[in-house]
Amino acid sequence: MVEAKTHASKASASEMSSDSPNPDTLLIEVYQNLSNNKLQAAQEKVDQLIGAYPHFQLAHLIRGDLLMMHARPVTSFGAGANAQADKLKEMRDEAAMRIKSYRERPNPALIPKMVLQLRDDQKQVLVVDANKSRLYLYENVGGQPKLLSDHYISHGRFGINKFKEGDQKTPLGVYYITSRLSGGKLPDFYGPGALPLNYPNEWDKINGRSGSGIWLHGMPSANFSRPPLASDGCVVLTNPDFLKISALVDIGKTPVIISDQVEFENQAKWLADRQFAAKLLDDWRLDIESKNANRIFANYSRNFKSLQGEDLNAWFSKQRQNWEAWTNPVIQLKNVTHFRYPGKDEIIVSTFTQETQSGKIKTSVRKRQYWLKESNKWRIVYETTV
């Protein structure tokens, strides 16, 4: 659901600047200096962190510990703070997640397994790793995703795999940004703005998932960040990170893939997987072009179901009427995308423009197919126009 709270003021200028230092880098340096018993160096780094991000509560907590260390040993996180146990745990979780994720940053030479093919006009793709509370921003360089930056995020307080309205979970899936909402038209709770996603998408709907209002958005002015599990389902970034992301994405084009765990592969394996997905779709094209009902039918799963609840036989008979009327059809597929769909099943979601030349008549339709691996055979389990 859309999270709604009101507040009057806006985020501070220093926390909105894209020139500010990376908070995770400084945090790592603080802990490195602490482990080497360099208290003064750690103090300088944490002061730099607070100077850049005045509302970073975690940094203030660490600074309190450092000041206390000059007087006596500190054996627990937040010893110098007068904070409730649950708040200390939240900040401890954030510190651990930031450090872990930053140390385990993906090799820039590797490619996220889920991003098989982007359209030429899709300049970026956002990949969310919920398990690491991290968002990776990739740019499309000659058809290949290249890591541009990565960012700490907070997501649903009850985890991932959203199923219904109000479950306070973040959905898993392949989504698109539908609009850009400016902070000036929103409560301060959202920071400098929001990027709504098209949840529930068609796959969510056919699987009975409900709810709405899943956004990427920023932070209220009184805070720099939130614990890893703290939203009602949205993906929440710091304000500087949100502004960077928002300035780059294209409404309706930029994919946002939210996964429980992002896997990476080398270029050779990625190219082979990409070619496999391309062949899967092209074989379907050739079967459609043949007008042979048996060949076409073999591409579809017995578990196929339309959004209207039709089974494969009912849906297929309607589609058959369309291509049986064709005369010597020639079919081309353009602006193709392929993504592995997050979740326990092996699914490839393919979106494309199908241009059909039948005699002197030319038609064009945008389609999306969900290919499911069943007993080592890939079949279409859902298809729709978009």
C-alpha positions as CSV (number, residue, x, y, z in Angstrom):
1,M,0.0,0.0,0.0
2,V,1.0,3.6,-0.4
3,E,2.6,4.8,2.9
4,A,1.1,8.1,4.0
5,K,2.2,10.5,6.7
6,T,2.5,14.2,6.8
7,H,5.3,16.6,7.7
8,A,6.0,20.2,6.9
9,S,9.6,20.5,6.1
10,K,11.8,19.1,3.4
11,A,15.2,17.4,3.4
12,S,18.3,19.4,4.0
13,A,20.5,20.6,1.1
14,S,23.5,18.7,2.2
15,E,21.6,15.4,2.1
16,M,20.2,16.2,-1.4
17,S,23.6,16.8,-3.0
18,S,24.9,14.2,-5.5
19,D,28.4,15.4,-4.7
20,S,28.3,14.1,-1.1
21,P,30.6,11.2,-0.2
22,N,29.4,7.6,-0.3
23,P,28.0,6.9,3.2
24,D,28.8,3.2,3.0
25,T,32.4,3.9,2.1
26,L,32.8,6.2,5.1
27,L,31.1,3.7,7.4
28,I,33.5,0.9,6.3
29,E,36.4,3.3,7.0
30,V,35.1,4.0,10.4
31,Y,35.0,0.4,11.3
32,Q,38.3,-0.3,9.7
33,N,39.9,2.3,11.9
34,L,38.2,1.0,15.0
35,S,39.4,-2.5,14.3
36,N,43.0,-1.1,14.1
37,N,42.4,0.8,17.3
38,K,42.8,4.2,15.5
39,L,40.2,6.1,17.5
40,Q,41.1,9.5,16.2
41,A,41.0,8.5,12.5
42,A,37.6,6.8,13.2
43,Q,36.4,10.0,14.9
44,E,37.4,12.1,11.8
45,K,35.6,9.7,9.5
46,V,32.4,9.7,11.5
47,D,32.5,13.5,11.8
48,Q,32.8,13.7,8.0
49,L,29.9,11.3,7.7
50,I,27.7,13.5,10.0
51,G,28.9,16.6,8.2
52,A,27.7,15.2,4.9
53,Y,24.5,13.6,6.3
54,P,23.4,15.5,9.4
55,H,20.3,13.3,9.8
56,F,22.1,10.0,9.6
57,Q,21.0,8.6,13.0
58,L,23.3,5.6,12.7
59,A,26.4,7.9,12.3
60,H,25.4,9.9,15.4
61,L,25.1,6.6,17.4
62,I,28.5,5.5,16.3
63,R,29.9,8.9,17.2
64,G,28.5,8.6,20.7
65,D,30.3,5.2,21.1
66,L,33.5,6.7,19.9
67,L,33.4,9.6,22.3
68,M,32.7,7.2,25.2
69,M,35.7,5.1,24.1
70,H,38.0,7.9,25.0
71,A,36.9,7.5,28.6
72,R,36.3,3.8,29.0
73,P,36.0,0.5,27.0
74,V,32.7,0.1,25.0
75,T,31.6,-3.5,24.6
76,S,28.2,-3.0,23.0
77,F,26.8,-1.1,20.0
78,G,25.0,2.0,21.1
79,A,26.5,2.1,24.6
80,G,26.7,5.8,24.5
81,A,23.1,6.3,23.5
82,N,20.0,6.6,25.5
83,A,17.8,4.7,23.1
84,Q,15.2,1.9,23.3
85,A,16.3,-1.6,22.6
86,D,14.2,-2.0,19.5
87,K,15.7,1.2,18.0
88,L,19.2,0.0,18.8
89,K,18.5,-3.2,17.0
90,E,17.2,-1.4,13.9
91,M,20.3,0.7,13.7
92,R,22.5,-2.4,14.4
93,D,20.7,-4.2,11.5
94,E,21.2,-1.2,9.2
95,A,24.9,-1.0,10.0
96,A,25.4,-4.8,9.5
97,M,23.5,-4.7,6.2
98,R,25.3,-1.7,4.8
99,I,28.7,-3.2,5.6
100,K,27.9,-6.7,4.4
101,S,26.4,-5.5,1.1
102,Y,29.2,-3.0,0.4
103,R,31.8,-5.7,1.0
104,E,30.0,-8.1,-1.2
105,R,29.4,-5.8,-4.1
106,P,29.1,-7.7,-7.4
107,N,32.0,-7.9,-9.7
108,P,31.3,-5.1,-12.4
109,A,32.3,-7.7,-15.1
110,L,29.4,-9.9,-14.1
111,I,25.8,-9.5,-15.3
112,P,22.6,-10.0,-13.3
113,K,21.2,-13.3,-14.5
114,M,17.6,-12.0,-14.7
115,V,18.4,-9.3,-17.3
116,L,18.6,-11.3,-20.5
117,Q,17.7,-8.7,-23.1
118,L,16.8,-5.0,-23.1
119,R,15.3,-2.9,-25.9
120,D,17.6,-0.3,-27.5
121,D,15.6,2.5,-26.0
122,Q,15.7,1.1,-22.5
123,K,18.7,3.1,-21.2
124,Q,18.7,1.7,-17.6
125,V,17.4,-1.2,-15.6
126,L,17.0,-1.2,-11.8
127,V,17.6,-4.5,-10.0
128,V,16.6,-4.8,-6.3
129,D,18.2,-7.5,-4.1
130,A,15.9,-7.7,-1.1
131,N,18.2,-10.1,0.7
132,K,21.0,-7.5,0.7
133,S,18.8,-4.4,1.0
134,R,20.4,-3.1,-2.2
135,L,19.4,-1.5,-5.4
136,Y,21.7,-1.9,-8.4
137,L,21.5,0.6,-11.3
138,Y,22.6,-0.7,-14.6
139,E,22.9,1.2,-17.9
140,N,22.3,-0.4,-21.3
141,V,25.6,-0.2,-23.1
142,G,25.3,-1.8,-26.6
143,G,22.6,-4.2,-25.3
144,Q,24.7,-5.3,-22.3
145,P,23.9,-4.2,-18.7
146,K,26.8,-2.3,-17.1
147,L,26.8,-1.6,-13.4
148,L,26.6,2.2,-12.8
149,S,26.0,2.4,-9.1
150,D,24.4,0.6,-6.1
151,H,22.4,1.9,-3.2
152,Y,21.1,0.9,0.2
153,I,17.3,0.4,0.4
154,S,14.7,-0.4,2.9
155,H,11.7,-2.6,2.0
156,G,8.7,-4.3,3.5
157,R,8.8,-4.8,7.3
158,F,7.5,-8.4,6.8
159,G,9.8,-9.2,4.0
160,I,9.1,-9.9,0.4
161,N,6.7,-11.8,-1.9
162,K,3.6,-9.6,-1.4
163,F,0.3,-11.4,-1.7
164,K,-2.4,-9.1,-0.5
165,E,-3.3,-5.6,0.5
166,G,-1.9,-4.6,3.9
167,D,0.5,-7.5,4.4
168,Q,3.4,-5.0,4.5
169,K,5.5,-7.0,2.1
170,T,7.4,-6.0,-1.0
171,P,6.4,-7.8,-4.2
172,L,8.7,-10.0,-6.3
173,G,8.6,-9.5,-10.0
174,V,9.4,-7.5,-13.1
175,Y,7.8,-4.0,-13.1
176,Y,7.9,-0.7,-14.8
177,I,7.8,2.9,-13.5
178,T,4.4,4.4,-14.4
179,S,4.9,8.0,-13.4
180,R,7.1,10.5,-11.6
181,L,5.6,12.3,-8.5
182,S,7.4,15.4,-7.3
183,G,8.1,15.9,-3.6
184,G,6.3,19.3,-3.7
185,K,3.0,17.6,-4.3
186,L,3.5,14.9,-1.7
187,P,3.8,14.8,2.1
188,D,7.3,15.2,3.5
189,F,7.2,11.5,4.3
190,Y,8.2,10.7,0.7
191,G,11.1,13.1,0.6
192,P,11.9,14.6,-2.8
193,G,9.4,12.4,-4.7
194,A,8.2,9.0,-5.7
195,L,8.3,6.6,-8.7
196,P,5.1,4.4,-8.7
197,L,5.4,0.9,-10.1
198,N,2.8,-1.1,-12.0
199,Y,2.1,-3.5,-9.2
200,P,0.0,-5.7,-9.5
201,N,1.2,-6.6,-13.0
202,E,-0.7,-9.2,-15.2
203,W,1.3,-12.1,-13.6
204,D,0.4,-10.9,-10.1
205,K,-3.3,-10.6,-11.0
206,I,-3.5,-14.1,-12.5
207,N,-1.9,-15.5,-9.4
208,G,-4.4,-13.8,-7.1
209,R,-2.1,-11.1,-5.8
210,S,-3.7,-7.9,-4.6
211,G,-2.9,-4.5,-3.3
212,S,-1.5,-1.3,-4.9
213,G,0.6,1.7,-4.4
214,I,4.1,0.1,-4.5
215,W,6.5,3.0,-5.0
216,L,10.2,3.8,-5.1
217,H,10.5,6.9,-2.9
218,G,12.7,9.0,-0.6
219,M,12.9,9.8,3.1
220,P,11.3,12.5,5.3
221,S,13.5,15.4,6.1
222,A,14.0,14.4,9.7
223,N,15.7,11.1,8.8
224,F,18.5,10.0,6.4
225,S,17.6,6.3,6.1
226,R,15.5,3.5,7.6
227,P,16.2,0.0,8.9
228,P,16.4,-2.8,6.2
229,L,12.8,-3.9,7.0
230,A,10.8,-0.8,7.7
231,S,8.3,0.1,4.9
232,D,4.7,-1.0,4.2
233,G,5.9,-2.6,1.0
234,C,7.6,0.3,-1.0
235,V,11.3,0.4,-1.8
236,V,12.7,3.3,0.1
237,L,16.0,5.1,-0.7
238,T,17.9,7.9,0.9
239,N,17.1,11.3,-0.7
240,P,20.4,11.7,-2.6
241,D,20.0,8.2,-4.0
242,F,16.4,8.7,-5.0
243,L,17.2,12.0,-6.8
244,K,20.0,10.3,-8.8
245,I,17.7,7.4,-9.8
246,S,14.7,9.6,-10.6
247,A,16.8,11.8,-12.8
248,L,17.9,8.9,-15.0
249,V,14.9,6.6,-15.4
250,D,12.4,6.8,-18.3
251,I,8.7,6.6,-17.4
252,G,7.1,3.5,-18.9
253,K,10.4,2.1,-20.2
254,T,12.8,1.5,-17.3
255,P,12.3,-2.0,-15.8
256,V,12.5,-2.5,-12.1
257,I,13.2,-6.1,-11.1
258,I,12.6,-7.0,-7.5
259,S,14.2,-10.3,-6.4
260,D,14.8,-12.1,-3.1
261,Q,18.4,-12.7,-4.2
262,V,20.2,-11.5,-7.3
263,E,22.5,-14.0,-9.1
264,F,25.2,-12.9,-11.4
265,E,27.0,-14.7,-14.3
266,N,29.9,-14.0,-16.7
267,Q,29.4,-12.6,-20.1
268,A,29.8,-16.0,-21.9
269,K,27.1,-17.6,-19.8
270,W,24.9,-14.6,-20.2
271,L,25.2,-14.6,-24.0
272,A,24.3,-18.2,-24.1
273,D,21.2,-17.7,-21.9
274,R,20.2,-14.7,-24.0
275,Q,20.5,-16.7,-27.2
276,F,18.5,-19.5,-25.7
277,A,15.6,-17.1,-24.9
278,A,15.8,-15.5,-28.4
279,K,15.6,-19.0,-30.0
280,L,12.7,-19.9,-27.8
281,L,10.7,-17.0,-29.0
282,D,11.8,-17.3,-32.7
283,D,10.8,-21.0,-32.7
284,W,7.3,-19.8,-31.6
285,R,7.3,-17.2,-34.4
286,L,8.1,-19.9,-37.0
287,D,5.3,-22.1,-35.6
288,I,2.8,-19.3,-35.7
289,E,3.9,-18.4,-39.3
290,S,3.4,-22.0,-40.3
291,K,-0.3,-21.9,-39.2
292,N,0.0,-25.5,-38.2
293,A,-2.3,-25.9,-35.2
294,N,-0.3,-28.8,-33.7
295,R,3.0,-27.0,-33.9
296,I,1.5,-23.8,-32.4
297,F,-0.4,-25.7,-29.6
298,A,2.8,-27.5,-28.5
299,N,4.3,-24.2,-27.4
300,Y,1.6,-23.7,-24.7
301,S,1.3,-25.2,-21.2
302,R,-1.7,-27.4,-20.2
303,N,-1.7,-25.1,-17.1
304,F,-2.3,-22.0,-19.3
305,K,-4.9,-19.7,-18.1
306,S,-6.1,-16.3,-19.4
307,L,-6.8,-13.3,-17.2
308,Q,-10.5,-13.9,-17.9
309,G,-10.1,-17.5,-16.5
310,E,-10.2,-19.3,-19.8
311,D,-8.3,-22.6,-20.0
312,L,-5.9,-23.4,-22.9
313,N,-8.5,-25.0,-25.2
314,A,-11.0,-22.1,-24.8
315,W,-8.3,-19.4,-25.3
316,F,-6.6,-21.2,-28.1
317,S,-9.8,-21.6,-30.2
318,K,-10.3,-17.9,-30.2
319,Q,-6.7,-17.2,-31.2
320,R,-6.9,-19.8,-34.0
321,Q,-9.6,-17.8,-35.7
322,N,-7.1,-14.9,-36.2
323,W,-4.2,-16.8,-37.8
324,E,-6.4,-19.1,-39.9
325,A,-7.6,-16.1,-41.8
326,W,-4.0,-15.1,-42.8
327,T,-2.7,-15.5,-46.3
328,N,1.0,-16.5,-46.6
329,P,1.9,-14.7,-43.4
330,V,5.3,-13.2,-42.7
331,I,5.9,-12.4,-39.1
332,Q,8.6,-10.2,-37.6
333,L,9.3,-9.6,-33.9
334,K,10.7,-6.2,-32.9
335,N,11.7,-4.4,-29.7
336,V,12.1,-7.6,-27.8
337,T,12.9,-7.9,-24.1
338,H,13.6,-11.0,-22.0
339,F,13.8,-11.2,-18.2
340,R,14.0,-14.1,-15.9
341,Y,11.1,-13.7,-13.5
342,P,12.0,-13.7,-9.8
343,G,10.5,-16.5,-7.7
344,K,10.7,-20.3,-7.1
345,D,9.7,-21.3,-10.6
346,E,11.9,-20.9,-13.7
347,I,10.1,-18.3,-15.8
348,I,11.1,-16.1,-18.7
349,V,8.9,-13.1,-19.4
350,S,9.2,-12.0,-23.0
351,T,7.7,-8.8,-24.4
352,F,7.8,-7.9,-28.1
353,T,6.0,-6.2,-31.0
354,Q,4.6,-8.7,-33.5
355,E,4.3,-7.4,-37.0
356,T,2.3,-9.6,-39.3
357,Q,2.1,-9.2,-43.1
358,S,-0.8,-11.1,-44.5
359,G,-1.3,-10.5,-48.2
360,K,-1.5,-6.7,-48.5
361,I,-2.6,-6.3,-44.9
362,K,-0.1,-5.4,-42.2
363,T,-0.9,-5.5,-38.5
364,S,1.1,-4.7,-35.4
365,V,0.5,-5.7,-31.8
366,R,2.5,-5.6,-28.6
367,K,2.6,-8.9,-26.7
368,R,3.9,-10.3,-23.5
369,Q,4.5,-14.0,-22.8
370,Y,5.4,-15.9,-19.6
371,W,7.4,-19.1,-20.4
372,L,7.5,-21.7,-17.7
373,K,9.9,-24.6,-17.5
374,E,7.9,-27.8,-17.1
375,S,9.8,-31.1,-17.0
376,N,12.7,-29.6,-18.9
377,K,10.4,-28.2,-21.6
378,W,9.6,-24.5,-21.8
379,R,6.0,-23.6,-22.5
380,I,3.9,-20.5,-22.5
381,V,1.7,-20.4,-19.4
382,Y,0.3,-16.9,-19.9
383,E,0.0,-14.5,-22.9
384,T,-1.5,-11.1,-23.3
385,T,-1.4,-7.9,-25.3
386,V,0.1,-4.9,-23.6
